Amino acid sequence: MSKYDIVIKNGTIVDGTRSPRYKGDIGISDGVIKQISTNIPADQAAETIDAQGKIVAPGVIDSHTHYDAQLHWDPYCTSSSWHGVTTVVGGNCGFGFAPCKPDHQERYMLMMANTEQVPIDAQRTAMSWDWETFPQWMAHLKQLPIGINLAMYVPLNPLLIYVMGIEAAKSRMATPEEMQQMKDLLNEAMDHGAIGFAFSFHGDHNSHCDYDGTPMPTDIMDIEMVYELSEVLRDRGEGVIQANVSSPNADNRQVVEKLARRCGRPVIHNIVIVLDALPDYHKSLLTWLDEMDEKGLPIYASSLTLRGWNEIKAYEFNVWDVMPAFREFSTCGDLKDKIAKVNDPEWQQRLKDEYTPRELMGAGGALETYLLSNAHGAEAYAKYEGQNLERIASELGKPVVDLFLDILIATDLEADFVLAAQALSRDPQEVGDVIRHQRILPGNSDGGAHPKFWNGGHYSTDQIMWMTRETDEMSLEDLHAKLSFLPARTLGLHNRGLLLEGYAADVFVYDYDELGYQRDKYDVDSVLPNGDWRRVVYAQGVDAVVVNGKQILKPGMEPTGMLPGEVVGCGAN
């Protein structure tokens, strides 16, 4: 019998500790790294991965995803696992599926379809709904055959609705009895593996709306409920809070600070982005994080710091719903209803009156930043394909909103638009300043969400390319510590995020020179239930992804069929 299940031989090991890289072999048995040495004989292994000339790094931990539904039809959580991600976190922003009373199941799926654009038919087809409580949800997840590890927040929208009902959750403070019930349910959830809880709090200024266009419960709740729930984590001495509370147009940082003071547990602020049009936005957040550090508060922030983009058809895109007129368009019905809406002069005028570029900069990008990708045969606009809407509008002598509406009307909403590079900054120094900050968790792929127009699963590949190979903004050692160990430590995922003896064998093997992806253009596949399609980012130069000691991907993103993923977290490791 072989001493090791797998030996990864001859690799250049970047172990996640920030120590200098070194050549070595890694011997793995029973899902754990048993030995790291300069020479482990190949005949001691049942399987060998030749990593000669390759980087061997800890599996990436993505702290912000929405794979809660997708993992029911995609056990590898692609695109993320293609790019070395071995652990994802669900339940972010307070959206999820448990706890849920039976008569709310359809409502929850409609919520997820609107807030995160997860196709409703895919949810209805793939989800068994054999749970009601959060412990039952966790038991359900543990029985799913999954390829990568999963940690779960308790999403506060379902918790509020389960205890208070939908209308009450949107209209009043919980009674003392309801508050105690929510605390008891949160305690129970953490006993069964939840890593903490997550919520959003933006008032009516949020693109994450309910299916009917009204705010989600947590966005308009009495914030004192969150402060009281945080005491559960304080009393337990474990857990983390994810707080989606701020954008360029809505600043609720004081909520994060008060939470951290109240509970003494890590709070992850969402989100830091670098916008060339608002150059002081990210700088003010980094200064604030420094101030919180000086005060001794355990506050971190997730960052959207990848070269990402949207590819949209307007009738599928509701991230602009932060504006009431766009929200009215998104929720007015099917494609026929939306065509009628854009032809309505009264609605057109409301959109024109409401529109300001700043309003959309943190919510999908301002109209000015989009390119016309495909005019779908509309002769008046076909010659402008590939050009910026602001430039086209200037050439035609009309406001950009009028141009946008004219294109939609001329193409019956079939026109394709692409978010231009300047919407999310491509300045490596400014982005590097964010990623290097000691309190920043890079990533925020939003994996599983927005599959018709966004995919951020390539963020780990992009940051290795951009920050180390192309610009030398960071060392590979520092970046892998950011991609793996910092999120593991912040989230309380013990014995993960490092390549050390005794740690879980989650490993990312890649060719540093060949690592890449197709830039600024998504591929499309049809792997959703019922043959539905999504946009994806394939990886190049990835040789192997190992999860809990089992190889799930071979060169060329070929899946092995192994499904070794586990539910990890408080009481779940």
C-alpha positions as CSV (number, residue, x, y, z in Angstrom):
1,M,0.0,0.0,0.0
2,S,1.3,3.4,-0.9
3,K,2.3,5.8,1.9
4,Y,0.6,8.8,0.2
5,D,-2.5,9.2,-1.9
6,I,-0.9,11.9,-4.0
7,V,2.5,13.3,-4.2
8,I,3.0,16.7,-6.0
9,K,6.6,16.6,-7.1
10,N,9.2,19.0,-8.3
11,G,7.1,22.1,-7.8
12,T,8.0,25.7,-6.8
13,I,6.0,26.0,-3.5
14,V,4.5,29.3,-2.5
15,D,3.0,28.2,0.8
16,G,0.8,31.3,1.7
17,T,2.9,32.3,4.7
18,R,4.7,35.0,2.8
19,S,7.9,33.0,3.2
20,P,10.1,32.9,0.0
21,R,9.2,30.2,-2.6
22,Y,11.2,27.0,-2.6
23,K,11.4,23.8,-4.6
24,G,9.9,20.7,-3.0
25,D,7.4,17.8,-3.0
26,I,4.1,17.6,-1.1
27,G,2.9,14.2,0.2
28,I,-0.9,14.0,0.8
29,S,-3.0,11.3,2.6
30,D,-6.5,11.3,3.9
31,G,-7.1,14.8,2.7
32,V,-4.2,16.3,4.7
33,I,-0.7,17.4,3.9
34,K,1.4,14.8,5.6
35,Q,4.9,15.8,4.5
36,I,6.7,18.6,2.6
37,S,10.2,17.6,1.6
38,T,12.9,18.1,-1.0
39,N,12.4,14.6,-2.4
40,I,9.5,12.2,-1.7
41,P,10.0,9.1,-3.9
42,A,7.3,8.7,-6.5
43,D,6.9,5.0,-5.6
44,Q,5.5,6.1,-2.3
45,A,2.4,7.6,-4.0
46,A,-0.7,6.1,-5.5
47,E,-0.8,9.1,-7.8
48,T,1.8,11.6,-8.8
49,I,1.3,15.2,-10.1
50,D,4.5,16.4,-11.9
51,A,4.8,20.1,-11.1
52,Q,8.2,20.6,-12.6
53,G,8.4,24.3,-13.6
54,K,5.0,25.0,-12.0
55,I,3.8,27.1,-9.1
56,V,2.3,25.0,-6.3
57,A,0.1,27.3,-4.1
58,P,-2.7,27.1,-1.5
59,G,-6.2,26.7,-3.0
60,V,-7.9,30.1,-3.3
61,I,-10.6,31.0,-0.8
62,D,-13.4,33.2,-2.3
63,S,-15.2,35.0,0.6
64,H,-18.0,36.5,-1.6
65,T,-20.1,34.3,-3.8
66,H,-23.7,33.4,-4.4
67,Y,-23.3,29.7,-5.4
68,D,-26.2,28.8,-3.1
69,A,-28.3,27.7,-6.0
70,Q,-25.7,26.9,-8.7
71,L,-24.0,24.2,-6.6
72,H,-27.2,22.1,-7.1
73,W,-26.4,21.8,-10.8
74,D,-22.7,22.6,-10.9
75,P,-20.8,20.8,-8.2
76,Y,-17.5,22.4,-9.2
77,C,-18.8,26.0,-8.8
78,T,-17.4,27.1,-12.2
79,S,-15.9,29.4,-13.3
80,S,-14.3,29.7,-9.8
81,S,-12.7,26.2,-9.5
82,W,-11.2,26.6,-13.0
83,H,-9.1,29.4,-11.6
84,G,-7.8,27.6,-8.5
85,V,-10.6,28.3,-6.0
86,T,-11.1,25.4,-3.6
87,T,-13.4,27.1,-1.0
88,V,-16.4,29.4,-1.6
89,V,-18.6,31.2,0.9
90,G,-22.4,31.5,0.3
91,G,-25.2,33.4,1.9
92,N,-23.6,36.8,1.2
93,C,-25.5,40.1,1.3
94,G,-28.2,38.4,3.3
95,F,-29.6,36.4,0.4
96,G,-30.3,32.7,0.6
97,F,-32.7,29.9,1.0
98,A,-32.9,29.1,4.8
99,P,-34.6,29.2,7.1
100,C,-37.7,29.0,4.9
101,K,-41.3,28.1,5.6
102,P,-42.8,25.9,2.9
103,D,-45.2,28.6,1.6
104,H,-42.3,31.0,1.0
105,Q,-40.2,28.7,-1.2
106,E,-41.3,30.3,-4.5
107,R,-40.9,33.8,-3.0
108,Y,-37.3,33.1,-2.0
109,M,-36.5,31.8,-5.5
110,L,-38.1,35.0,-7.0
111,M,-36.0,37.1,-4.6
112,M,-32.8,35.3,-5.7
113,A,-33.8,35.7,-9.4
114,N,-34.1,39.4,-8.9
115,T,-31.4,40.2,-6.5
116,E,-28.7,38.0,-8.1
117,Q,-30.3,37.2,-11.4
118,V,-30.1,33.4,-10.9
119,P,-32.6,32.1,-13.5
120,I,-35.8,31.1,-11.9
121,D,-36.4,28.0,-14.0
122,A,-33.0,26.7,-13.1
123,Q,-33.8,27.1,-9.4
124,R,-37.2,25.4,-9.8
125,T,-35.7,22.5,-11.7
126,A,-32.7,21.8,-9.5
127,M,-33.6,22.6,-5.9
128,S,-35.4,19.9,-3.9
129,W,-36.5,22.0,-1.0
130,D,-36.1,19.2,1.4
131,W,-35.3,21.6,4.2
132,E,-37.0,24.3,6.3
133,T,-34.6,25.2,9.1
134,F,-31.0,26.3,8.7
135,P,-29.7,23.1,10.3
136,Q,-31.8,21.1,7.7
137,W,-30.3,23.3,5.0
138,M,-26.8,22.5,6.2
139,A,-27.6,18.8,6.3
140,H,-28.9,19.1,2.8
141,L,-25.7,20.7,1.7
142,K,-23.6,18.0,3.4
143,Q,-25.4,15.4,1.3
144,L,-24.8,17.1,-2.0
145,P,-22.0,15.8,-4.1
146,I,-19.8,18.9,-4.4
147,G,-16.3,19.3,-5.9
148,I,-15.1,22.2,-3.7
149,N,-15.5,23.3,-0.1
150,L,-18.4,25.5,1.0
151,A,-18.9,27.8,4.0
152,M,-22.2,29.4,4.7
153,Y,-23.4,32.6,6.3
154,V,-26.9,32.8,7.8
155,P,-28.5,35.2,5.4
156,L,-30.6,37.7,7.4
157,N,-33.4,38.2,4.9
158,P,-34.6,34.6,5.3
159,L,-34.1,34.8,9.0
160,L,-36.2,38.0,9.4
161,I,-39.0,36.6,7.1
162,Y,-39.0,33.2,8.8
163,V,-39.6,34.8,12.2
164,M,-41.6,37.9,11.4
165,G,-43.3,37.3,8.1
166,I,-42.5,39.3,4.9
167,E,-44.7,42.3,5.5
168,A,-43.6,42.8,9.2
169,A,-39.9,42.3,8.2
170,K,-40.3,45.2,5.9
171,S,-42.2,47.5,8.2
172,R,-41.3,47.3,11.9
173,M,-38.9,46.4,14.6
174,A,-38.9,42.9,15.9
175,T,-40.7,42.3,19.2
176,P,-38.6,41.2,22.2
177,E,-40.0,37.6,21.7
178,E,-39.1,37.7,17.9
179,M,-35.7,39.1,18.7
180,Q,-35.0,36.2,21.1
181,Q,-36.2,33.7,18.6
182,M,-33.9,35.0,15.9
183,K,-31.0,34.9,18.4
184,D,-31.9,31.3,19.2
185,L,-32.1,30.4,15.5
186,L,-28.7,32.0,14.9
187,N,-27.1,30.1,17.7
188,E,-28.6,26.9,16.4
189,A,-27.3,27.7,12.9
190,M,-23.8,28.2,14.2
191,D,-24.0,25.0,16.2
192,H,-24.5,23.3,12.8
193,G,-21.7,25.0,10.9
194,A,-22.7,28.6,9.9
195,I,-19.7,30.9,10.0
196,G,-21.8,33.9,11.0
197,F,-24.4,36.1,9.3
198,A,-24.6,38.4,6.4
199,F,-26.9,41.3,5.4
200,S,-27.3,44.4,3.2
201,F,-28.4,47.8,4.5
202,H,-28.9,50.5,1.8
203,G,-32.4,51.8,2.4
204,D,-34.1,52.3,-0.9
205,H,-30.8,53.1,-2.6
206,N,-29.9,49.5,-3.7
207,S,-30.0,47.5,-6.9
208,H,-30.7,44.4,-4.8
209,C,-34.4,44.7,-4.8
210,D,-37.2,42.2,-4.1
211,Y,-38.9,40.7,-7.1
212,D,-41.7,43.3,-7.0
213,G,-39.2,46.2,-7.0
214,T,-39.6,47.0,-3.3
215,P,-36.6,47.0,-1.0
216,M,-35.3,43.8,0.6
217,P,-36.2,43.5,4.4
218,T,-32.7,44.1,5.7
219,D,-32.2,47.2,3.6
220,I,-35.0,49.0,5.5
221,M,-34.9,47.2,8.8
222,D,-34.3,48.8,12.2
223,I,-30.5,48.4,12.3
224,E,-30.7,47.8,16.1
225,M,-31.8,44.2,15.2
226,V,-28.4,43.6,13.6
227,Y,-26.6,45.0,16.6
228,E,-28.5,42.7,18.9
229,L,-27.9,39.6,16.7
230,S,-24.2,40.4,16.7
231,E,-24.2,39.7,20.5
232,V,-24.7,36.0,19.6
233,L,-21.3,36.0,18.0
234,R,-19.8,38.0,20.9
235,D,-21.1,35.5,23.5
236,R,-19.9,32.5,21.5
237,G,-16.5,34.1,20.8
238,E,-16.7,33.0,17.2
239,G,-18.1,33.9,13.8
240,V,-17.9,36.8,11.3
241,I,-20.3,39.3,9.9
242,Q,-20.5,40.3,6.2
243,A,-22.0,43.8,5.9
244,N,-23.0,45.1,2.5
245,V,-23.7,48.7,3.6
246,S,-21.9,51.2,1.3
247,S,-21.6,52.3,-2.2
248,P,-20.3,55.6,-3.8
249,N,-23.8,57.0,-3.2
250,A,-24.7,55.5,0.1
251,D,-22.2,55.5,3.0
252,N,-23.1,53.5,6.1
253,R,-19.6,52.8,7.4
254,Q,-20.7,53.8,10.9
255,V,-22.8,50.6,11.0
256,V,-19.7,48.5,10.5
257,E,-17.8,50.3,13.2
258,K,-20.7,50.0,15.7
259,L,-21.0,46.3,14.9
260,A,-17.3,45.6,15.5
261,R,-17.5,47.5,18.8
262,R,-20.6,45.6,19.9
263,C,-19.5,42.1,19.1
264,G,-15.7,42.2,18.9
265,R,-15.8,39.8,16.0
266,P,-14.5,40.3,12.4
267,V,-16.8,42.4,10.3
268,I,-16.2,42.4,6.5
269,H,-17.3,45.7,4.9
270,N,-18.6,45.4,1.3
271,I,-17.2,46.8,-0.9
272,V,-14.0,48.6,-2.1
273,I,-13.8,49.4,-5.8
274,V,-11.4,51.6,-7.7
275,L,-13.2,54.0,-10.1
276,D,-11.2,56.4,-12.2
277,A,-14.2,58.7,-12.3
278,L,-14.2,58.9,-8.5
279,P,-10.5,58.7,-7.6
280,D,-11.0,59.6,-3.9
281,Y,-13.6,56.9,-3.2
282,H,-11.3,53.9,-2.6
283,K,-8.7,56.2,-0.9
284,S,-11.3,57.3,1.7
285,L,-12.1,53.7,2.5
286,L,-8.5,52.7,2.9
287,T,-8.0,55.7,5.2
288,W,-11.0,54.6,7.2
289,L,-9.7,51.0,7.5
290,D,-6.4,52.4,8.9
291,E,-8.4,54.4,11.4
292,M,-10.3,51.3,12.4
293,D,-7.1,49.4,12.8
294,E,-5.7,52.1,15.1
295,K,-8.8,51.8,17.2
296,G,-8.2,48.0,17.5
297,L,-11.5,47.1,15.7
298,P,-11.4,43.8,13.6
299,I,-12.8,45.4,10.5
300,Y,-11.9,44.1,7.0
301,A,-13.2,45.0,3.6
302,S,-13.7,42.9,0.4
303,S,-12.6,44.4,-2.8
304,L,-13.7,44.2,-6.4
305,T,-10.3,44.6,-7.9
306,L,-10.2,42.5,-11.1
307,R,-10.3,43.4,-14.8
308,G,-14.0,42.6,-15.1
309,W,-16.8,43.7,-17.4
310,N,-20.5,43.4,-18.1
311,E,-21.9,42.1,-21.4
312,I,-25.6,42.9,-21.4
313,K,-28.9,43.0,-23.0
314,A,-31.0,45.6,-21.3
315,Y,-34.0,43.4,-20.6
316,E,-31.7,40.9,-18.6
317,F,-29.8,43.6,-16.7
318,N,-31.3,44.9,-13.5
319,V,-28.2,46.2,-11.6
320,W,-29.2,49.7,-12.6
321,D,-32.3,49.3,-10.4
322,V,-30.8,51.7,-7.9
323,M,-32.7,54.2,-10.1
324,P,-36.6,54.0,-9.7
325,A,-37.2,54.3,-13.5
326,F,-34.8,51.5,-14.3
327,R,-36.4,49.4,-11.5
328,E,-39.8,50.0,-13.0
329,F,-38.5,48.7,-16.3
330,S,-36.9,45.6,-14.8
331,T,-40.0,44.5,-12.9
332,C,-42.7,45.4,-15.4
333,G,-43.1,42.0,-16.9
334,D,-41.8,39.9,-19.8
335,L,-39.9,41.1,-22.9
336,K,-43.1,42.3,-24.6
337,D,-43.9,44.4,-21.6
338,K,-40.4,45.9,-21.5
339,I,-40.6,46.8,-25.2
340,A,-43.8,48.7,-24.4
341,K,-42.2,50.4,-21.5
342,V,-39.2,51.8,-23.4
343,N,-41.7,53.1,-26.0
344,D,-43.7,54.9,-23.4
345,P,-42.9,58.7,-23.6
346,E,-43.9,59.3,-19.9
347,W,-41.5,56.6,-18.7
348,Q,-38.7,57.9,-21.0
349,Q,-39.0,61.3,-19.5
350,R,-38.8,60.0,-16.0
351,L,-35.6,58.1,-16.9
352,K,-34.1,61.3,-18.4
353,D,-35.1,63.3,-15.3
354,E,-33.6,60.8,-12.9
355,Y,-30.4,59.9,-14.7
356,T,-27.0,61.0,-13.5
357,P,-23.8,59.1,-14.3
358,R,-22.6,59.1,-10.6
359,E,-25.8,57.3,-9.6
360,L,-24.8,54.2,-11.6
361,M,-21.0,54.2,-11.1
362,G,-21.2,51.8,-8.2
363,A,-24.2,49.9,-9.7
364,G,-23.3,48.4,-13.0
365,G,-21.5,51.4,-14.5
366,A,-22.8,54.6,-16.0
367,L,-24.3,54.5,-19.5
368,E,-21.4,56.6,-20.7
369,T,-19.0,53.8,-20.0
370,Y,-20.7,51.2,-22.2
371,L,-19.8,50.3,-25.7
372,L,-22.3,49.3,-28.3
373,S,-21.3,45.7,-29.1
374,N,-24.0,44.6,-31.5
375,A,-26.7,46.7,-33.1
376,H,-28.6,43.6,-34.3
377,G,-29.1,44.9,-37.8
378,A,-30.3,48.4,-36.9
379,E,-28.8,50.3,-39.8
380,A,-28.7,53.6,-38.1
381,Y,-26.4,52.2,-35.4
382,A,-24.5,49.3,-36.9
383,K,-21.6,51.6,-38.0
384,Y,-21.0,52.6,-34.4
385,E,-20.4,49.1,-33.1
386,G,-17.4,48.9,-30.8
387,Q,-17.7,52.6,-29.9
388,N,-18.4,54.2,-26.6
389,L,-22.0,55.5,-26.0
390,E,-20.7,58.8,-24.9
391,R,-18.7,59.3,-28.1
392,I,-21.6,58.2,-30.3
393,A,-24.0,60.5,-28.4
394,S,-21.6,63.4,-28.9
395,E,-21.3,62.7,-32.6
396,L,-25.0,62.5,-33.1
397,G,-25.6,65.6,-30.9
398,K,-27.9,64.0,-28.4
399,P,-27.8,63.2,-24.7
400,V,-26.5,59.7,-23.9
401,V,-29.9,58.6,-22.3
402,D,-31.7,59.6,-25.5
403,L,-29.2,57.6,-27.6
404,F,-29.6,54.6,-25.3
405,L,-33.3,54.6,-25.6
406,D,-33.2,55.1,-29.4
407,I,-31.0,52.0,-29.7
408,L,-33.3,49.9,-27.5
409,I,-36.3,50.9,-29.5
410,A,-34.6,50.3,-32.8
411,T,-33.5,46.8,-31.8
412,D,-36.6,45.8,-29.8
413,L,-34.2,45.6,-26.8
414,E,-31.9,43.0,-28.5
415,A,-28.9,45.4,-28.7
416,D,-25.7,44.1,-26.9
417,F,-23.6,46.4,-24.8
418,V,-20.2,45.9,-23.1
419,L,-18.9,47.7,-20.0
420,A,-15.9,49.6,-21.1
421,A,-12.5,49.2,-19.4
422,Q,-12.6,52.6,-17.7
423,A,-15.7,51.7,-15.6
424,L,-13.6,49.6,-13.2
425,S,-10.1,51.1,-13.0
426,R,-7.3,49.4,-15.0
427,D,-4.7,51.5,-13.1
428,P,-2.4,48.8,-11.6
429,Q,-0.9,51.1,-9.0
430,E,-4.2,52.3,-7.6
431,V,-5.6,48.7,-7.7
432,G,-2.4,47.5,-6.1
433,D,-2.7,50.0,-3.3
434,V,-6.1,48.4,-2.5
435,I,-5.0,44.7,-2.7
436,R,-1.9,45.3,-0.7
437,H,-3.7,46.9,2.2
438,Q,-3.6,44.7,5.3
439,R,-7.3,44.8,5.9
440,I,-8.4,44.0,2.3
441,L,-9.8,40.6,1.2
442,P,-9.3,40.5,-2.6
443,G,-11.9,38.7,-4.7
444,N,-15.6,39.4,-4.5
445,S,-16.2,37.3,-7.6
446,D,-20.0,37.2,-7.0
447,G,-19.7,33.7,-8.3
448,G,-23.0,32.1,-9.2
449,A,-24.8,35.5,-9.5
450,H,-25.6,37.5,-12.7
451,P,-24.7,34.6,-15.1
452,K,-26.3,36.3,-18.1
453,F,-24.0,39.4,-17.9
454,W,-21.1,38.9,-15.4
455,N,-18.6,36.4,-14.3
456,G,-15.8,37.2,-11.8
457,G,-14.6,33.7,-11.3
458,H,-11.3,34.6,-12.9
459,Y,-10.2,37.1,-10.3
460,S,-7.4,34.9,-8.8
461,T,-5.9,34.3,-12.3
462,D,-6.3,38.0,-13.2
463,Q,-4.6,39.2,-10.0
464,I,-1.7,36.8,-10.4
465,M,-1.2,38.0,-14.0
466,W,-1.8,41.7,-13.3
467,M,-0.2,42.3,-10.0
468,T,2.8,40.1,-10.3
469,R,3.7,39.0,-13.8
470,E,2.7,42.1,-15.7
471,T,3.4,44.9,-13.3
472,D,5.3,43.6,-10.3
473,E,3.0,45.5,-8.0
474,M,3.1,42.6,-5.5
475,S,5.3,39.6,-4.9
476,L,3.7,36.2,-5.6
477,E,4.3,35.3,-2.0
478,D,2.3,38.3,-0.7
479,L,-0.5,37.8,-3.2
480,H,-1.1,34.1,-2.4
481,A,-1.2,35.0,1.3
482,K,-4.0,37.4,0.4
483,L,-5.8,35.0,-1.8
484,S,-5.8,32.1,0.7
485,F,-4.5,32.6,4.2
486,L,-6.1,36.0,5.0
487,P,-9.6,34.9,4.1
488,A,-9.2,31.6,5.9
489,R,-8.0,33.4,9.1
490,T,-10.7,36.1,8.9
491,L,-13.5,33.6,8.2
492,G,-12.4,31.2,10.9
493,L,-11.6,28.3,8.5
494,H,-9.0,26.5,10.6
495,N,-6.1,24.5,9.0
496,R,-6.8,25.9,5.5
497,G,-5.2,28.5,3.3
498,L,-1.6,27.4,3.8
499,L,0.6,24.7,2.4
500,L,1.9,23.4,5.7
501,E,2.1,19.9,7.2
502,G,-1.2,19.2,9.0
503,Y,-3.2,21.5,6.9
504,A,-6.1,20.5,4.5
505,A,-4.7,19.5,1.1
506,D,-6.3,22.2,-1.0
507,V,-3.8,23.0,-3.7
508,F,-3.6,25.1,-6.9
509,V,-0.9,24.1,-9.5
510,Y,-0.3,26.4,-12.4
511,D,2.2,27.5,-15.1
512,Y,3.1,31.0,-14.1
513,D,4.1,32.0,-17.6
514,E,1.0,30.5,-19.3
515,L,-1.7,31.4,-16.8
516,G,-4.4,33.5,-18.4
517,Y,-7.9,33.9,-19.8
518,Q,-9.6,35.4,-22.8
519,R,-9.6,39.1,-22.1
520,D,-12.7,41.4,-22.2
521,K,-14.9,38.8,-23.9
522,Y,-16.9,36.0,-22.2
523,D,-17.4,32.6,-23.6
524,V,-20.9,31.1,-23.4
525,D,-21.9,27.6,-22.4
526,S,-25.3,25.9,-21.9
527,V,-24.8,23.9,-18.6
528,L,-27.7,25.4,-16.7
529,P,-30.8,23.2,-16.1
530,N,-33.1,22.9,-19.1
531,G,-30.2,23.8,-21.5
532,D,-30.1,27.4,-20.4
533,W,-27.0,29.5,-21.1
534,R,-24.5,31.6,-19.1
535,R,-21.3,33.6,-19.6
536,V,-18.1,32.0,-18.4
537,V,-14.3,32.6,-18.2
538,Y,-12.2,29.6,-19.0
539,A,-8.7,29.3,-17.5
540,Q,-5.4,28.8,-19.3
541,G,-2.3,27.4,-17.8
542,V,-3.9,25.7,-14.8
543,D,-2.4,22.2,-14.3
544,A,-4.2,20.8,-11.3
545,V,-6.7,21.7,-8.6
546,V,-6.7,19.5,-5.5
547,V,-9.5,19.6,-2.9
548,N,-9.2,17.7,0.4
549,G,-6.4,15.6,-1.2
550,K,-8.4,14.7,-4.3
551,Q,-7.6,16.1,-7.8
552,I,-10.7,17.6,-9.2
553,L,-9.2,19.2,-12.4
554,K,-6.4,18.2,-14.7
555,P,-4.7,20.3,-17.4
556,G,-7.1,21.9,-19.8
557,M,-9.8,22.2,-17.0
558,E,-10.6,18.5,-17.5
559,P,-12.7,17.4,-14.5
560,T,-11.7,14.1,-12.9
561,G,-15.2,13.3,-11.6
562,M,-14.0,13.4,-8.0
563,L,-16.3,15.3,-5.7
564,P,-14.4,15.7,-2.4
565,G,-15.8,19.0,-1.3
566,E,-16.9,19.5,2.3
567,V,-19.1,22.0,4.2
568,V,-16.6,23.9,6.4
569,G,-17.1,26.4,9.2
570,C,-18.0,26.7,12.9
571,G,-18.6,23.2,14.2
572,A,-18.4,21.8,10.6
573,N,-14.7,21.1,10.1
